[in-house]
Amino acid sequence: MPDTDKEVLKLMRTPVPVPTAIAMFPREIYQLPRVLCEKTYPKLRRYVRFKSGGHFAPMECPDVFVDDVIDYFVNDLGKLSKL
């Protein structure tokens, strides 16, 4: 786990080559803009900003979190399997 912003930025420069979804909650520790995420995750399939929740979003707003995860796997990744 990175301890400093500098370490986080270093990790963000390493591309992750798998399909990825990002759920950004307003009280999350790091608020990463989509443009930066697209550089790190070239196969970014989903980037969602939520109205509530934070670092512990699955506990704070479980219905919203679960609905988003299900939607990603059913709709976004499901489309990829048909290609």
C-alpha positions as CSV (number, residue, x, y, z in Angstrom):
1,M,0.0,0.0,0.0
2,P,1.5,3.4,-1.0
3,D,2.2,5.7,1.9
4,T,2.7,9.0,0.0
5,D,1.2,10.8,-2.9
6,K,4.5,10.3,-4.7
7,E,4.1,6.6,-4.4
8,V,0.5,6.7,-5.6
9,L,1.6,8.7,-8.7
10,K,4.3,6.2,-9.4
11,L,1.8,3.4,-9.4
12,M,-0.5,5.4,-11.6
13,R,2.2,5.5,-14.3
14,T,2.1,1.7,-14.6
15,P,-0.6,0.7,-17.1
16,V,-3.0,-2.0,-16.1
17,P,-4.0,-4.0,-19.3
18,V,-7.2,-5.6,-18.1
19,P,-10.8,-4.4,-18.5
20,T,-11.4,-2.1,-15.5
21,A,-14.3,-0.3,-13.7
22,I,-13.8,2.6,-11.3
23,A,-16.4,3.7,-8.8
24,M,-15.5,7.1,-7.3
25,F,-17.2,8.0,-4.1
26,P,-17.2,11.7,-2.8
27,R,-15.6,10.9,0.5
28,E,-12.9,8.6,-0.9
29,I,-9.3,9.4,0.1
30,Y,-8.1,10.0,-3.5
31,Q,-10.3,11.7,-6.1
32,L,-8.8,10.7,-9.4
33,P,-10.0,12.4,-12.6
34,R,-11.2,10.2,-15.4
35,V,-8.4,11.4,-17.7
36,L,-5.7,10.2,-15.3
37,C,-7.5,6.9,-14.9
38,E,-7.7,6.4,-18.6
39,K,-3.9,6.7,-18.9
40,T,-3.4,4.1,-16.2
41,Y,-6.2,1.8,-17.2
42,P,-6.2,1.8,-21.1
43,K,-9.1,-0.6,-21.0
44,L,-11.2,1.5,-18.7
45,R,-14.8,0.4,-19.4
46,R,-16.6,2.3,-16.7
47,Y,-16.0,5.3,-14.5
48,V,-18.9,6.3,-12.2
49,R,-19.0,9.2,-9.7
50,F,-21.5,8.5,-6.9
51,K,-23.4,11.1,-4.8
52,S,-22.6,9.5,-1.4
53,G,-20.2,7.1,0.2
54,G,-16.5,7.0,0.8
55,H,-13.6,4.7,1.4
56,F,-16.0,2.1,2.9
57,A,-18.7,2.5,0.3
58,P,-19.8,-1.2,0.4
59,M,-20.7,-0.8,4.1
60,E,-22.0,2.8,3.8
61,C,-24.3,2.3,0.8
62,P,-24.3,-1.4,-0.1
63,D,-27.3,-1.3,-2.4
64,V,-25.7,1.4,-4.6
65,F,-22.4,-0.4,-4.7
66,V,-23.8,-3.9,-5.4
67,D,-26.1,-2.5,-8.2
68,D,-23.1,-0.9,-9.9
69,V,-20.9,-4.1,-9.6
70,I,-23.7,-6.2,-11.1
71,D,-24.4,-3.7,-13.8
72,Y,-20.7,-3.7,-14.8
73,F,-20.4,-7.5,-15.0
74,V,-23.7,-8.0,-16.7
75,N,-23.8,-5.1,-19.1
76,D,-20.3,-3.9,-19.7
77,L,-18.3,-7.1,-19.5
78,G,-21.1,-9.1,-21.1
79,K,-20.7,-7.0,-24.2
80,L,-17.0,-7.8,-24.4
81,S,-17.7,-11.5,-24.4
82,K,-19.7,-11.1,-27.6
83,L,-16.9,-9.5,-29.5
